[in-house]
């Protein structure tokens, strides 16, 4: 079904008045092939319907354009397992916000950022100077930084909005470093400290830690320990183990889930439950906490 005739629209509206689950399932199946124009027809009709039917129309208009995204995410996980394609997974999450998102302009921006880094680090030695040049390009020349003023804005968790706004939270800014580093061939890993995500440049023993949320500042091992304690967690050396790509995506989904739950945005919470299921969500994974800022969000220290 593409668009709706007047008769088809009237029939679907009558079905929506039926509270029977089987009937509602039939309606969803009938609407699965609708294009945006037909969904607009339903939205236009909602104001003359009962509150209950209007609520169901709102649910359908929200869920139907996003149902395919959940299927795409599940397919990615089935193919890649723990090392699911991180970039493709983040585009699936971006389509949670904008179902019709065209990713080409954003992948081009990633390529442009990567070329800027590549040009800066060409013929630079030693590796610590490579890292400093990498940080200079992304967090000074290009202006990416942590959003300390609107930390819990959902847009900080959607990668395309991070690229547009040059603002993000620790995990999305770290993901930026991972994707650019991957394109350039730099040994950058994500480090999922409880409460604060950061990156490591180089192998574990000789690696240098840096914090994308705080303009790429360099961190010692002890600095990582203190970040963990500031977030209210005990530290163990396993905190510095790189997470799998699936774990990174789980953490991103958990962050958004908690944000929307706090806002009592129940449609968004329900859909994120489906994202969790697609990622084979483990409800016992208690370290996937939303990174916390102090009560005074104007400060740049993380708790």
Backbone as CSV, one residue per row, in Angstrom:
resi,resn,N_x,N_y,N_z,CA_x,CA_y,CA_z,C_x,C_y,C_z
1,UNK,0.855,-1.192,0.000,0.000,0.000,0.000,0.889,1.240,0.000
2,UNK,0.585,2.205,-0.855,1.377,3.429,-0.911,0.628,4.548,-0.201
3,UNK,-0.287,5.218,-0.906,-1.134,6.214,-0.266,-2.524,5.623,-0.057
4,UNK,-3.357,6.341,0.690,-4.675,5.837,1.075,-5.771,6.554,0.304
5,UNK,-6.735,5.780,-0.216,-7.959,6.378,-0.739,-8.824,6.767,0.460
6,UNK,-9.864,7.547,0.202,-10.756,7.941,1.307,-11.376,6.719,1.965
7,UNK,-11.728,5.726,1.155,-12.329,4.522,1.713,-11.344,3.738,2.561
8,UNK,-10.099,3.622,2.090,-9.080,2.899,2.859,-8.779,3.608,4.161
9,UNK,-8.708,4.938,4.111,-8.449,5.697,5.323,-9.571,5.490,6.331
10,UNK,-10.832,5.557,5.876,-11.973,5.370,6.778,-11.957,3.970,7.385
11,UNK,-11.608,2.961,6.579,-11.578,1.587,7.087,-10.497,1.412,8.150
12,UNK,-9.347,1.994,7.918,-8.255,1.876,8.892,-8.595,2.603,10.189
13,UNK,-9.246,3.740,10.070,-9.629,4.481,11.270,-10.640,3.685,12.088
14,UNK,-11.538,2.981,11.409,-12.499,2.146,12.139,-11.775,1.013,12.856
15,UNK,-10.789,0.420,12.186,-10.018,-0.659,12.817,-9.240,-0.152,14.030
16,UNK,-8.759,1.081,13.933,-8.012,1.643,15.054,-8.892,1.870,16.283
17,UNK,-10.196,1.936,16.081,-11.107,2.086,17.215,-11.277,0.777,17.978
18,UNK,-10.829,-0.319,17.357,-10.946,-1.645,17.985,-9.730,-1.866,18.874
19,UNK,-9.964,-2.187,20.129,-8.861,-2.379,21.077,-8.280,-3.788,21.040
20,UNK,-8.861,-4.666,20.211,-8.377,-6.042,20.124,-6.947,-6.073,19.572
21,UNK,-6.045,-6.817,20.249,-4.638,-6.859,19.847,-4.477,-7.407,18.439
22,UNK,-5.236,-8.431,18.094,-5.119,-9.022,16.762,-5.522,-8.012,15.684
23,UNK,-6.553,-7.246,15.987,-6.989,-6.224,15.026,-5.921,-5.159,14.860
24,UNK,-5.332,-4.750,15.970,-4.283,-3.726,15.902,-3.089,-4.243,15.107
25,UNK,-2.790,-5.528,15.249,-1.685,-6.113,14.484,-1.987,-6.074,12.989
26,UNK,-3.255,-6.330,12.640,-3.658,-6.254,11.237,-3.476,-4.846,10.699
27,UNK,-3.807,-3.859,11.509,-3.653,-2.467,11.081,-2.181,-2.164,10.813
28,UNK,-1.309,-2.575,11.738,0.118,-2.321,11.558,0.634,-2.986,10.288
29,UNK,0.160,-4.201,10.031,0.591,-4.909,8.826,0.116,-4.170,7.578
30,UNK,-1.097,-3.646,7.636,-1.632,-2.913,6.490,-0.862,-1.625,6.235
31,UNK,-0.372,-1.025,7.312,0.310,0.253,7.193,1.794,0.120,6.902
32,UNK,2.315,-1.109,6.914,3.764,-1.309,6.815,4.344,-0.723,5.534
33,UNK,3.563,-0.721,4.458,4.098,-0.229,3.193,3.771,1.219,2.900
34,UNK,3.247,1.922,3.872,2.850,3.309,3.634,4.051,4.206,3.386
35,UNK,3.869,5.172,2.487,4.909,6.175,2.314,4.587,7.355,3.235
36,UNK,5.487,8.335,3.352,5.259,9.457,4.277,3.975,10.222,4.022
37,UNK,3.527,10.298,2.769,2.289,11.024,2.454,1.102,10.362,3.139
38,UNK,1.065,9.015,3.099,-0.037,8.290,3.723,-0.010,8.453,5.239
39,UNK,1.184,8.456,5.818,1.271,8.692,7.264,0.775,10.098,7.602
40,UNK,1.041,11.045,6.732,0.516,12.395,6.939,-1.011,12.399,6.892
41,UNK,-1.582,11.557,6.046,-3.050,11.449,6.001,-3.597,10.994,7.350
42,UNK,-2.922,10.018,7.947,-3.355,9.552,9.261,-3.226,10.656,10.305
43,UNK,-2.118,11.367,10.264,-1.922,12.458,11.238,-2.996,13.532,11.072
44,UNK,-3.346,13.827,9.836,-4.372,14.840,9.589,-5.720,14.418,10.153
45,UNK,-5.948,13.101,10.176,-7.243,12.598,10.652,-7.316,12.514,12.178
46,UNK,-6.197,12.564,12.860,-6.176,12.283,14.297,-7.011,13.283,15.103
47,UNK,-7.042,14.554,14.661,-7.715,15.582,15.456,-9.226,15.389,15.526
48,UNK,-9.785,14.631,14.623,-11.236,14.407,14.672,-11.588,13.049,15.280
49,UNK,-10.578,12.363,15.809,-10.791,11.057,16.408,-10.827,11.167,17.929
50,UNK,-11.227,10.084,18.586,-11.226,10.051,20.042,-9.780,10.121,20.538
51,UNK,-9.571,10.517,21.781,-8.196,10.572,22.326,-7.458,9.243,22.219
52,UNK,-8.160,8.131,22.401,-7.508,6.835,22.336,-7.031,6.522,20.919
53,UNK,-7.881,6.797,19.937,-7.489,6.557,18.549,-6.367,7.515,18.146
54,UNK,-6.462,8.763,18.611,-5.396,9.730,18.313,-4.064,9.245,18.873
55,UNK,-4.107,8.659,20.068,-2.885,8.126,20.676,-2.319,6.988,19.836
56,UNK,-3.192,6.121,19.336,-2.724,5.007,18.508,-2.129,5.505,17.191
57,UNK,-2.729,6.551,16.630,-2.172,7.131,15.407,-0.788,7.690,15.676
58,UNK,-0.613,8.370,16.805,0.702,8.907,17.163,1.725,7.779,17.292
59,UNK,1.314,6.679,17.910,2.221,5.541,18.064,2.629,4.981,16.708
60,UNK,1.635,4.782,15.828,1.931,4.232,14.511,2.834,5.159,13.714
61,UNK,2.540,6.452,13.771,3.344,7.418,13.019,4.784,7.450,13.523
62,UNK,4.969,7.141,14.799,6.319,7.112,15.363,7.035,5.805,15.045
63,UNK,6.353,4.683,15.248,7.018,3.385,15.161,7.232,2.894,13.730
64,UNK,6.234,3.088,12.860,6.323,2.484,11.535,7.552,2.927,10.742
65,UNK,7.888,4.225,10.699,9.075,4.609,9.916,10.377,4.064,10.503
66,UNK,10.338,3.640,11.760,11.554,3.206,12.441,11.673,1.685,12.569
67,UNK,10.614,0.963,12.179,10.645,-0.486,12.342,11.760,-1.114,11.522
68,UNK,11.971,-0.599,10.318,13.020,-1.131,9.450,14.401,-0.926,10.067
69,UNK,14.566,0.177,10.815,15.868,0.463,11.419,16.247,-0.623,12.422
70,UNK,15.280,-1.051,13.230,15.539,-2.100,14.213,15.950,-3.386,13.505
71,UNK,15.282,-3.687,12.402,15.634,-4.882,11.624,17.044,-4.760,11.062
72,UNK,17.408,-3.568,10.603,18.755,-3.358,10.066,19.811,-3.549,11.152
73,UNK,19.520,-3.041,12.347,20.468,-3.179,13.450,20.640,-4.644,13.832
74,UNK,19.536,-5.366,13.911,19.604,-6.790,14.240,20.417,-7.541,13.191
75,UNK,20.270,-7.163,11.923,21.020,-7.810,10.852,22.511,-7.528,10.988
76,UNK,22.857,-6.308,11.369,24.263,-5.965,11.575,24.878,-6.817,12.682
77,UNK,24.128,-6.962,13.777,24.631,-7.741,14.904,24.761,-9.205,14.524
78,UNK,23.797,-9.706,13.784,23.848,-11.104,13.356,25.081,-11.362,12.497
79,UNK,25.435,-10.371,11.673,26.584,-10.525,10.783,27.908,-10.327,11.517
80,UNK,27.976,-9.284,12.359,29.259,-8.910,12.953,29.499,-9.391,14.361
81,UNK,28.455,-9.814,15.055,28.620,-10.272,16.426,29.158,-9.169,17.324
82,UNK,30.095,-9.495,18.209,30.627,-8.513,19.145,31.347,-7.378,18.427
83,UNK,31.923,-7.667,17.260,32.614,-6.625,16.510,31.752,-6.131,15.346
84,UNK,30.473,-5.951,15.656,29.546,-5.359,14.706,30.129,-4.042,14.189
85,UNK,29.815,-3.706,12.960,30.304,-2.463,12.359,29.811,-1.273,13.193
86,UNK,30.740,-0.622,13.885,30.369,0.466,14.799,29.743,1.637,14.056
87,UNK,30.342,2.022,12.953,29.823,3.173,12.218,28.416,2.898,11.699
88,UNK,28.202,1.715,11.118,26.870,1.371,10.619,25.866,1.316,11.758
89,UNK,26.283,0.813,12.922,25.396,0.772,14.079,25.009,2.158,14.545
90,UNK,25.957,3.089,14.507,25.643,4.461,14.919,24.722,5.150,13.926
91,UNK,24.826,4.801,12.644,23.868,5.368,11.685,22.466,4.816,11.952
92,UNK,22.378,3.558,12.372,21.066,3.016,12.763,20.500,3.808,13.939
93,UNK,21.346,4.127,14.886,20.883,4.899,16.040,20.505,6.319,15.627
94,UNK,21.221,6.885,14.683,20.879,8.225,14.184,19.506,8.223,13.529
95,UNK,19.153,7.108,12.882,17.841,7.007,12.232,16.715,6.845,13.251
96,UNK,17.048,6.588,14.486,16.048,6.668,15.551,15.493,8.092,15.613
97,UNK,16.370,9.068,15.483,15.941,10.475,15.509,15.350,10.896,14.181
98,UNK,16.025,10.534,13.095,15.624,10.958,11.753,15.543,9.716,10.862
99,UNK,14.361,9.090,10.782,14.242,7.805,10.059,14.687,7.859,8.603
100,UNK,14.507,8.989,7.948,14.882,9.110,6.542,16.279,9.651,6.316
101,UNK,17.117,9.564,7.320,18.447,10.160,7.253,19.250,9.634,6.064
102,UNK,19.838,10.552,5.316,20.796,10.211,4.259,22.187,10.414,4.846
103,UNK,22.964,9.360,4.914,24.239,9.423,5.634,25.400,9.907,4.778
104,UNK,25.222,9.976,3.469,26.347,10.321,2.583,27.040,11.627,2.978
105,UNK,26.307,12.722,3.258,27.012,13.957,3.634,27.852,13.795,4.904
106,UNK,27.415,12.943,5.799,28.132,12.765,7.059,29.362,11.882,6.886
107,UNK,29.260,10.873,6.039,30.451,10.068,5.770,31.481,10.898,5.003
108,UNK,31.011,11.802,4.147,31.943,12.708,3.468,32.640,13.624,4.470
109,UNK,31.905,14.072,5.474,32.522,14.913,6.501,33.566,14.127,7.289
110,UNK,33.281,12.856,7.580,34.279,12.022,8.240,35.520,11.874,7.368
111,UNK,35.330,11.723,6.076,36.474,11.617,5.174,37.273,12.926,5.152
112,UNK,36.561,14.044,5.167,37.256,15.335,5.168,38.062,15.512,6.447
113,UNK,37.459,15.165,7.599,38.181,15.257,8.869,39.404,14.346,8.868
114,UNK,39.238,13.165,8.305,40.346,12.210,8.255,41.475,12.737,7.384
115,UNK,41.130,13.354,6.278,42.159,13.909,5.406,42.884,15.071,6.085
116,UNK,42.146,15.865,6.875,42.782,16.953,7.611,43.800,16.410,8.610
117,UNK,43.437,15.325,9.284,44.379,14.695,10.219,45.555,14.101,9.457
118,UNK,45.260,13.409,8.365,46.309,12.751,7.581,47.342,13.767,7.088
119,UNK,46.861,14.913,6.647,47.770,15.948,6.156,48.627,16.506,7.285
120,UNK,48.051,16.626,8.469,48.781,17.207,9.598,49.854,16.263,10.139
121,UNK,49.574,14.970,10.146,50.513,14.048,10.799,51.536,13.471,9.831
122,UNK,51.426,13.798,8.555,52.355,13.233,7.572,53.795,13.580,7.943
123,UNK,54.633,12.552,8.058,56.059,12.657,8.352,56.343,13.123,9.775
124,UNK,55.350,13.051,10.665,55.577,13.436,12.066,56.035,12.221,12.859
125,UNK,57.058,12.405,13.671,57.533,11.425,14.639,57.871,12.208,15.908
126,UNK,57.834,11.638,17.103,57.351,10.297,17.438,55.841,10.262,17.586
127,UNK,55.337,9.121,18.105,53.897,8.909,18.126,53.160,9.910,19.004
128,UNK,53.795,10.359,20.101,53.097,11.305,20.977,52.804,12.603,20.243
129,UNK,53.662,12.982,19.296,53.408,14.185,18.499,52.293,13.936,17.487
130,UNK,52.186,12.703,17.016,51.073,12.340,16.141,49.760,12.516,16.890
131,UNK,49.714,12.017,18.124,48.496,12.148,18.924,48.163,13.616,19.169
132,UNK,49.155,14.399,19.519,48.899,15.822,19.784,48.392,16.524,18.529
133,UNK,48.898,16.147,17.371,48.412,16.738,16.128,46.983,16.295,15.839
134,UNK,46.689,15.034,16.111,45.330,14.500,15.962,44.368,15.305,16.829
135,UNK,44.738,15.515,18.077,43.906,16.281,19.005,43.754,17.722,18.539
136,UNK,44.829,18.297,18.045,44.789,19.684,17.578,43.765,19.849,16.455
137,UNK,43.764,18.908,15.519,42.842,19.023,14.379,41.393,18.920,14.831
138,UNK,41.062,17.869,15.604,39.655,17.621,15.936,39.115,18.587,16.979
139,UNK,39.889,18.859,18.005,39.331,19.578,19.165,39.714,21.049,19.220
140,UNK,40.542,21.480,18.302,40.882,22.905,18.248,40.551,23.470,16.865
141,UNK,41.163,22.909,15.824,40.877,23.414,14.475,39.418,23.208,14.095
142,UNK,38.874,22.019,14.351,37.508,21.685,13.951,36.473,22.001,15.037
143,UNK,36.901,22.236,16.257,36.004,22.744,17.294,35.113,21.736,17.984
144,UNK,35.416,20.436,17.912,34.618,19.458,18.655,34.904,19.592,20.146
145,UNK,33.847,19.480,20.958,34.050,19.561,22.409,32.841,18.976,23.144
146,UNK,33.057,18.727,24.418,31.980,18.211,25.240,30.928,19.263,25.505
147,UNK,29.678,18.849,25.460,28.565,19.771,25.703,28.284,19.819,27.202
148,UNK,28.958,20.715,27.891,28.778,20.814,29.336,27.526,21.598,29.697
149,UNK,26.984,22.361,28.763,25.814,23.181,29.058,24.496,22.436,28.856
150,UNK,24.461,21.523,27.903,23.231,20.755,27.633,23.593,19.279,27.537
151,UNK,24.222,18.784,28.572,24.811,17.447,28.559,23.796,16.369,28.195
152,UNK,22.573,16.485,28.731,21.577,15.434,28.540,20.654,15.694,27.355
153,UNK,21.043,16.598,26.479,20.327,16.787,25.218,20.503,15.515,24.392
154,UNK,19.410,14.866,23.966,19.563,13.638,23.177,20.424,13.803,21.938
155,UNK,20.469,15.012,21.370,21.270,15.214,20.164,22.745,14.923,20.399
156,UNK,23.192,14.969,21.639,24.580,14.632,21.931,24.871,13.151,21.741
157,UNK,23.830,12.339,21.619,23.996,10.900,21.447,23.788,10.446,19.999
158,UNK,23.344,11.349,19.135,23.123,11.006,17.734,24.304,11.509,16.910
159,UNK,24.998,10.591,16.254,26.296,10.924,15.684,26.205,11.995,14.594
160,UNK,25.141,11.982,13.793,25.044,13.004,12.750,24.878,14.393,13.347
161,UNK,24.187,14.467,14.494,24.036,15.764,15.159,25.345,16.204,15.816
162,UNK,26.130,15.238,16.283,27.454,15.571,16.827,28.321,16.188,15.731
163,UNK,28.277,15.601,14.532,29.051,16.155,13.425,28.557,17.542,13.033
164,UNK,27.257,17.762,13.092,26.691,19.067,12.740,27.006,20.127,13.788
165,UNK,26.823,19.768,15.050,26.867,20.752,16.136,28.249,20.899,16.752
166,UNK,29.136,19.931,16.440,30.476,19.924,17.052,30.389,19.807,18.564
167,UNK,29.362,19.163,19.052,29.163,18.954,20.492,28.739,17.510,20.719
168,UNK,29.112,16.961,21.870,28.721,15.596,22.169,29.001,15.232,23.603
169,UNK,28.773,13.983,23.935,29.111,13.444,25.250,30.351,12.563,25.080
170,UNK,30.927,12.067,26.165,32.182,11.320,26.040,32.162,10.188,25.020
171,UNK,31.088,9.411,24.986,31.104,8.232,24.124,30.977,8.591,22.645
172,UNK,30.211,9.619,22.305,30.075,9.965,20.887,31.319,10.700,20.381
173,UNK,31.941,11.514,21.223,33.191,12.162,20.824,34.318,11.141,20.720
174,UNK,34.295,10.138,21.595,35.284,9.060,21.481,35.054,8.265,20.195
175,UNK,33.786,8.028,19.854,33.476,7.324,18.611,33.995,8.094,17.407
176,UNK,33.901,9.418,17.448,34.471,10.243,16.382,35.964,9.949,16.238
177,UNK,36.673,9.895,17.371,38.115,9.607,17.336,38.379,8.217,16.772
178,UNK,37.545,7.256,17.143,37.727,5.894,16.648,37.560,5.838,15.140
179,UNK,36.524,6.491,14.617,36.242,6.409,13.184,37.270,7.168,12.364
180,UNK,37.679,8.338,12.843,38.725,9.086,12.128,40.053,8.343,12.232
181,UNK,40.372,7.853,13.437,41.616,7.108,13.610,41.671,5.869,12.732
182,UNK,40.541,5.193,12.616,40.478,4.002,11.767,40.767,4.355,10.315
183,UNK,40.202,5.448,9.835,40.416,5.855,8.449,41.878,6.236,8.195
184,UNK,42.505,6.833,9.189,43.878,7.313,9.013,44.898,6.213,9.310
185,UNK,44.462,5.172,10.004,45.369,4.089,10.355,46.086,4.300,11.666
186,UNK,45.455,5.009,12.601,46.065,5.267,13.904,45.564,4.247,14.930
187,UNK,46.414,3.851,15.868,46.049,2.826,16.859,45.252,3.413,18.021
188,UNK,44.002,3.778,17.764,43.147,4.382,18.788,42.079,3.372,19.193
189,UNK,41.929,3.191,20.503,40.929,2.285,21.057,40.007,3.062,21.991
190,UNK,38.768,2.618,22.085,37.862,3.157,23.078,38.108,2.493,24.425
191,UNK,37.948,3.265,25.484,38.081,2.758,26.851,36.815,3.142,27.609
192,UNK,36.036,2.146,27.979,34.724,2.418,28.583,34.758,2.450,30.090
193,UNK,35.457,3.441,30.652,35.406,3.587,32.102,33.957,3.706,32.552
194,UNK,33.605,3.138,33.682,32.252,3.360,34.207,32.012,4.854,34.427
195,UNK,30.991,5.377,33.791,30.647,6.782,33.990,31.338,7.752,33.069
196,UNK,32.392,7.321,32.351,33.075,8.271,31.466,33.881,7.512,30.422
197,UNK,33.522,7.715,29.162,34.192,7.033,28.057,35.370,7.885,27.585
198,UNK,36.480,7.230,27.270,37.633,7.953,26.738,38.367,7.069,25.743
199,UNK,39.578,7.478,25.348,40.321,6.758,24.322,41.751,6.489,24.771
200,UNK,42.350,5.498,24.116,43.763,5.211,24.325,44.446,5.157,22.960
201,UNK,45.603,5.807,22.893,46.411,5.820,21.677,47.603,4.903,21.899
202,UNK,47.666,3.801,21.142,48.776,2.880,21.280,48.428,1.670,22.121
203,UNK,49.379,0.732,22.174,49.175,-0.509,22.920,49.050,-0.226,24.417
204,UNK,48.474,-1.186,25.132,48.092,-0.960,26.527,49.238,-0.465,27.397
205,UNK,50.388,-1.135,27.362,51.462,-0.785,28.287,52.085,0.559,27.961
206,UNK,52.242,0.858,26.668,52.843,2.133,26.267,51.792,3.145,25.808
207,UNK,50.541,2.794,25.898,49.488,3.654,25.380,49.314,4.939,26.170
208,UNK,48.803,5.955,25.474,48.525,7.253,26.084,47.015,7.450,26.098
209,UNK,46.460,7.746,27.261,45.031,7.960,27.398,44.709,9.426,27.121
210,UNK,43.568,9.642,26.458,43.128,11.022,26.256,41.606,11.089,26.324
211,UNK,41.118,12.265,26.690,39.707,12.473,27.015,39.047,13.382,25.974
212,UNK,38.342,12.821,24.992,37.728,13.640,23.953,36.694,14.643,24.478
213,UNK,36.072,14.324,25.611,35.059,15.244,26.143,35.692,16.539,26.642
214,UNK,36.928,16.454,27.093,37.625,17.626,27.624,38.743,18.035,26.679
215,UNK,38.370,18.306,25.429,39.289,18.845,24.424,40.490,17.947,24.165
216,UNK,40.343,16.639,24.408,41.425,15.715,24.128,42.556,15.747,25.130
217,UNK,42.298,16.221,26.339,43.382,16.317,27.331,43.978,14.937,27.592
218,UNK,45.303,14.907,27.806,46.007,13.663,28.059,45.818,13.242,29.514
219,UNK,45.760,11.934,29.731,45.535,11.387,31.068,46.574,10.320,31.379
220,UNK,47.025,10.316,32.604,47.860,9.226,33.085,46.967,8.078,33.546
221,UNK,47.599,6.964,33.884,46.859,5.842,34.464,46.134,6.301,35.724
222,UNK,46.817,7.073,36.568,46.199,7.550,37.799,45.029,8.486,37.495
223,UNK,45.146,9.265,36.425,44.041,10.123,36.038,42.803,9.325,35.674
224,UNK,42.996,8.168,35.042,41.863,7.287,34.718,41.233,6.741,35.997
225,UNK,42.072,6.374,36.957,41.576,5.874,38.239,40.719,6.942,38.912
226,UNK,41.204,8.175,38.903,40.469,9.263,39.556,39.149,9.547,38.851
227,UNK,39.135,9.479,37.519,37.875,9.670,36.790,36.852,8.627,37.207
228,UNK,37.307,7.409,37.355,36.418,6.319,37.757,35.841,6.596,39.142
229,UNK,36.683,7.022,40.064,36.227,7.309,41.424,35.286,8.510,41.444
230,UNK,35.592,9.528,40.634,34.734,10.711,40.583,33.338,10.373,40.096
231,UNK,33.239,9.353,39.243,31.932,8.925,38.738,31.200,8.030,39.730
232,UNK,31.854,7.717,40.863,31.206,6.932,41.907,31.405,5.435,41.787
233,UNK,32.428,5.015,41.044,32.686,3.595,40.849,34.056,3.229,41.394
234,UNK,34.203,1.984,41.827,35.515,1.479,42.195,36.283,1.151,40.917
235,UNK,37.599,1.166,41.000,38.436,0.940,39.830,39.099,-0.425,39.900
236,UNK,39.157,-1.091,38.755,39.998,-2.269,38.590,40.655,-2.153,37.230
237,UNK,41.725,-2.899,37.014,42.457,-2.801,35.751,41.582,-3.201,34.562
238,UNK,40.565,-4.002,34.802,39.678,-4.386,33.703,38.878,-3.195,33.173
239,UNK,38.786,-2.118,33.964,38.103,-0.911,33.480,38.804,-0.331,32.258
240,UNK,40.080,-0.668,32.098,40.858,-0.136,30.981,40.908,-1.087,29.792
241,UNK,40.119,-2.157,29.845,40.020,-3.061,28.701,39.121,-2.436,27.638
242,UNK,39.532,-2.442,26.380,38.674,-1.873,25.328,37.377,-2.665,25.204
243,UNK,36.240,-1.995,25.129,34.971,-2.698,24.925,34.835,-3.156,23.480
244,UNK,33.990,-4.143,23.264,33.666,-4.530,21.891,32.770,-3.466,21.272
245,UNK,32.672,-3.501,19.959,31.791,-2.547,19.277,30.346,-2.717,19.740
246,UNK,29.938,-3.960,19.969,28.572,-4.179,20.436,28.373,-3.538,21.806
247,UNK,29.375,-3.630,22.673,29.268,-3.012,23.993,29.191,-1.498,23.883
248,UNK,29.912,-0.924,22.941,29.836,0.527,22.734,28.428,0.925,22.312
249,UNK,27.855,0.185,21.373,26.499,0.500,20.915,25.479,0.299,22.025
250,UNK,25.640,-0.739,22.822,24.749,-0.945,23.962,24.789,0.259,24.901
251,UNK,25.988,0.729,25.145,26.128,1.861,26.064,25.458,3.107,25.503
252,UNK,25.580,3.320,24.196,24.913,4.459,23.571,23.397,4.347,23.708
253,UNK,22.876,3.143,23.456,21.428,2.942,23.570,20.981,3.120,25.014
254,UNK,21.761,2.592,25.953,21.401,2.733,27.364,21.366,4.205,27.778
255,UNK,22.347,4.980,27.299,22.358,6.414,27.598,21.059,7.078,27.152
256,UNK,20.690,6.830,25.884,19.466,7.433,25.355,18.236,6.929,26.091
257,UNK,18.209,5.642,26.395,17.078,5.056,27.114,16.877,5.778,28.442
258,UNK,17.957,5.995,29.175,17.851,6.660,30.477,17.424,8.116,30.339
259,UNK,17.926,8.792,29.296,17.548,10.189,29.072,16.060,10.308,28.785
260,UNK,15.558,9.467,27.880,14.141,9.548,27.522,13.259,9.057,28.673
261,UNK,13.746,8.120,29.451,12.977,7.667,30.610,12.822,8.799,31.609
262,UNK,13.886,9.549,31.832,13.805,10.705,32.728,12.807,11.743,32.215
263,UNK,12.679,11.843,30.898,11.759,12.808,30.291,10.345,12.245,30.152
264,UNK,10.164,10.983,30.566,8.885,10.288,30.445,8.401,10.263,28.998
265,UNK,9.357,10.130,28.076,9.045,10.012,26.651,8.870,8.527,26.347
266,UNK,7.670,8.017,26.581,7.466,6.575,26.611,7.540,5.915,25.235
267,UNK,7.149,6.620,24.173,7.291,6.040,22.838,8.766,5.793,22.522
268,UNK,9.597,6.781,22.846,11.017,6.628,22.599,11.609,5.493,23.441
269,UNK,11.173,5.390,24.687,11.663,4.321,25.558,11.289,2.956,24.993
270,UNK,10.048,2.827,24.531,9.608,1.542,23.969,10.432,1.151,22.746
271,UNK,10.702,2.123,21.876,11.479,1.798,20.682,12.920,1.454,21.056
272,UNK,13.476,2.138,22.025,14.840,1.832,22.452,14.914,0.448,23.095
273,UNK,13.820,0.001,23.690,13.770,-1.386,24.164,13.972,-2.347,22.998
274,UNK,13.393,-2.003,21.841,13.579,-2.839,20.652,15.030,-2.790,20.171
275,UNK,15.655,-1.608,20.256,17.073,-1.496,19.912,17.905,-2.380,20.840
276,UNK,17.555,-2.344,22.137,18.282,-3.165,23.110,18.172,-4.641,22.760
277,UNK,16.960,-5.044,22.405,16.746,-6.442,22.045,17.547,-6.806,20.802
278,UNK,17.601,-5.893,19.826,18.364,-6.158,18.607,19.850,-6.324,18.910
279,UNK,20.319,-5.634,19.919,21.721,-5.741,20.315,21.949,-6.869,21.320
280,UNK,20.906,-7.696,21.538,20.957,-8.756,22.539,21.310,-8.170,23.895
281,UNK,20.508,-7.218,24.282,20.718,-6.449,25.512,20.840,-7.340,26.740
282,UNK,21.844,-7.086,27.545,22.045,-7.812,28.795,21.658,-6.898,29.940
283,UNK,20.509,-7.141,30.562,20.022,-6.243,31.608,20.921,-6.257,32.823
284,UNK,21.829,-7.220,32.919,22.736,-7.273,34.056,23.979,-6.432,33.876
285,UNK,24.107,-5.751,32.731,25.294,-4.953,32.477,25.165,-3.610,33.168
286,UNK,25.594,-3.545,34.411,25.340,-2.368,35.235,26.347,-1.251,35.021
287,UNK,27.432,-1.504,34.258,28.414,-0.438,34.071,28.035,0.498,32.945
288,UNK,26.986,0.175,32.187,26.577,1.040,31.085,25.710,2.176,31.608
289,UNK,26.321,3.028,32.419,25.602,4.133,33.016,25.739,5.371,32.142
290,UNK,24.738,6.240,32.174,24.893,7.535,31.518,26.010,8.277,32.224
291,UNK,26.964,8.799,31.444,28.041,9.550,32.051,27.471,10.729,32.803
292,UNK,27.936,10.923,34.015,27.348,11.936,34.880,28.198,13.199,34.915
293,UNK,27.545,14.338,34.943,28.178,15.602,35.260,27.774,15.999,36.671
294,UNK,28.519,16.905,37.286,28.097,17.407,38.593,26.784,18.158,38.482
295,UNK,26.190,18.453,39.632,24.944,19.214,39.631,25.132,20.534,38.900
296,UNK,26.296,21.156,39.063,26.608,22.377,38.336,27.203,21.990,36.993
297,UNK,26.384,21.958,35.946,26.834,21.481,34.653,27.784,22.454,33.988
298,UNK,27.990,23.628,34.569,28.893,24.596,33.954,30.347,24.195,34.155
299,UNK,30.626,23.368,35.136,31.995,22.952,35.363,32.386,21.874,34.377
300,UNK,33.716,21.726,34.153,34.164,20.725,33.187,34.689,19.485,33.878
301,UNK,34.446,19.316,35.139,34.886,18.133,35.849,33.776,17.080,35.841
302,UNK,34.166,15.851,35.693,33.192,14.763,35.611,33.139,14.034,36.924
303,UNK,31.930,13.680,37.324,31.770,12.919,38.570,31.372,11.500,38.247
